[in-house]
């Protein structure tokens, strides 16, 4: 039996390949955007909270072991802005307390 590949078959195959590649790229972008981690992947450094202060600038609170640090993150550098006290609490991510969080950061910085 003679089976020939037509241009329509090649086009459909190429289209499906592009759909699969777009799906894979979309999933990778979603994982990166949501900052998903593999289950059980807990390292010594944990990001507790992150707040955008500009287009590419962020304030980030990280826990390194028992110590909490306030970091300033830009496109080119990461700077330690302040070492936070042991009693500093990060608000629950499920609650909308951005003003409370900002007040806590200001209070922690003023204590020093």
JOVEN-V19084 format. One record per residue. N is the residue number from 1. RES is the residue in one small letter. PHI is phi in radians with two decimals (* if undefined). OMEGA is omega as a letter, one per 40 degrees, with the letter a starting at -180 (* if undefined). D_CENTER is the distance of its C-alpha to the mean C-alpha in whole Angstrom. Layout:
n:res:phi:omega:d_center
N:RES:PHI:OMEGA:D_CENTER
N:RES:PHI:OMEGA:D_CENTER
This chain:
n:res:phi:omega:d_center
1:x:*:a:55
2:x:-1.77:i:54
3:x:-1.89:a:50
4:x:-1.98:i:49
5:x:-1.59:a:46
6:x:-1.62:i:46
7:x:-1.10:i:44
8:x:-1.15:i:42
9:x:-1.14:i:41
10:x:-1.12:i:39
11:x:-1.13:i:38
12:x:-1.15:i:37
13:x:-1.13:i:35
14:x:-1.11:i:33
15:x:-1.07:i:32
16:x:-1.13:i:31
17:x:-1.09:i:29
18:x:-1.14:i:27
19:x:-1.12:i:26
20:x:-1.13:i:25
21:x:-1.11:i:23
22:x:-1.11:i:21
23:x:-1.11:i:20
24:x:-1.13:i:19
25:x:-1.13:i:17
26:x:-1.10:i:16
27:x:-1.12:i:14
28:x:-1.11:i:13
29:x:-1.15:i:11
30:x:-1.15:i:10
31:x:-1.08:i:9
32:x:-1.16:a:6
33:x:-1.13:a:6
34:x:-1.50:i:6
35:x:0.96:a:4
36:x:-1.30:i:7
37:x:-2.16:i:9
38:x:-1.19:i:13
39:x:-1.05:i:15
40:x:1.42:a:17
41:x:-1.71:i:15
42:x:-1.86:i:15
43:x:-1.72:a:15
44:x:-1.28:i:17
45:x:-1.93:i:14
46:x:-2.21:i:11
47:x:-1.46:a:9
48:x:-1.55:a:11
49:x:-2.80:i:10
50:x:-2.48:a:9
51:x:-2.32:i:11
52:x:-1.30:i:11
53:x:-2.09:i:15
54:x:-2.92:a:16
55:x:-1.15:i:15
56:x:-2.25:a:13
57:x:-2.02:a:13
58:x:-2.45:i:11
59:x:-1.81:a:13
60:x:-2.28:i:11
61:x:-1.81:i:13
62:x:-2.12:i:13
63:x:-1.92:i:15
64:x:-2.01:a:17
65:x:1.16:i:20
66:x:-1.65:a:22
67:x:-1.63:i:21
68:x:-1.96:a:18
69:x:-2.18:i:17
70:x:-1.73:a:16
71:x:-1.96:i:15
72:x:-1.78:a:15
73:x:-2.07:i:13
74:x:-2.09:i:14
75:x:-1.17:a:14
76:x:-2.02:a:17
77:x:-2.46:i:17
78:x:-2.23:a:15
79:x:-2.16:i:18
80:x:-1.39:a:19
81:x:-1.58:a:20
82:x:-2.86:i:21
83:x:-1.65:a:22
84:x:-1.44:i:22
85:x:-1.18:a:24
86:x:-1.08:a:24
87:x:-1.51:i:25
88:x:-1.20:a:22
89:x:-1.95:i:20
90:x:-1.62:a:17
91:x:-1.12:i:17
92:x:-1.08:a:17
93:x:-1.13:a:14
94:x:-1.44:i:16
95:x:-1.79:i:18
96:x:-1.61:a:18
97:x:-2.23:a:19
98:x:-1.11:i:18
99:x:-1.22:i:21
100:x:-1.12:i:22
101:x:-1.07:i:18
102:x:-1.08:i:20
103:x:-1.13:i:23
104:x:-1.11:i:22
105:x:-1.11:i:20
106:x:-1.11:i:23
107:x:-1.12:i:26
108:x:-1.13:i:24
109:x:-1.22:a:24
110:x:-1.24:a:28
111:x:-1.10:a:29
112:x:-1.36:*:29
